[in-house]
Amino acid sequence: MHCPFCRHTDSRVIDSRTADDGLAIRRRRQCPLCERRFTTVETASLSVLKRSGVSEPFSRDKIVIGLRKACQGRPVGDDDLARLAQRVEETVRATGHAQIDAHEVGLAILPPLRDLDEVAYLRFASVYQGFESLADFEAAIALLRAEQALTAGP
């Protein structure tokens, strides 16, 4: 890390703290040459590879926008969407990859959305998985019912 004041190529870390809910590290540094202090913020970059081949930075806001469309008219609040988007980001970051396929992001959205609201889940899945007929919806609904029966027990 270059000192922003004298451009010396070395610095000493004085203090480190997490920031942005643990997604970034704030470091207080001191230059050994000029002895001035400065702060750096380090984040792990995560990019999404889209179907078109374009890579763009991961955006929690884009997830919330897509979820808001799926949840339109449903009893789901903005706080619920923000928490779901955070869970998706944590799941995606837990893979340890710096670049993840957009398809994997969609797969990470489906389970927590199903837990949040089944109708919104069907809406999102119908677009994401490209439902083409009523049979696709019926199959998805049958799968939801089967899973519900398993979790409900006797």
Secondary structure, 3 states (H helix, E strand, C coil): CCCCCCCCCCCEEEEEEEECCCCEEEEEEECCCCCCEEEEEEECCCEEECCCCCEEECCHHHHHHHHHHHCCCCCCCHHHHHHHHHHHHHHHHCCCCCEEEHHHHHHHHHHHHHHHCHHHHHHHHHHHCCCCCHHHHHHHHHHHHHHHHHHHCC
